[in-house]
Amino acid sequence: MALLLRLHEDVLGSDARPQPLPPLPRMIFLVHGAATIGERLLHDGEAWHGEGAAAIAPAAVGTTL
């Protein structure tokens, strides 16, 4: 399997609906704010990784991923 690194920046406001992610190997770094990814609550400087489907739900303060 060839590896490919892509960098995306997403800013989700506190009123954003949960964003579904299809199953793919990925790592998400939370830069600022708070969000629930899958079943895990992340805060500034934390990361999530997985290969299955997941959803990103921003907290009341919003988030930058």
Secondary structure as GFF3:
##gff-version 3
##sequence-region A 1 65
A	DSSP	beta_strand	11	12	.	.	.	ID=ss1
A	DSSP	beta_strand	19	21	.	.	.	ID=ss2
A	DSSP	beta_strand	26	29	.	.	.	ID=ss3
A	DSSP	beta_strand	32	37	.	.	.	ID=ss4
A	DSSP	beta_strand	40	43	.	.	.	ID=ss5
A	DSSP	beta_strand	47	50	.	.	.	ID=ss6
A	DSSP	beta_strand	54	64	.	.	.	ID=ss7
###
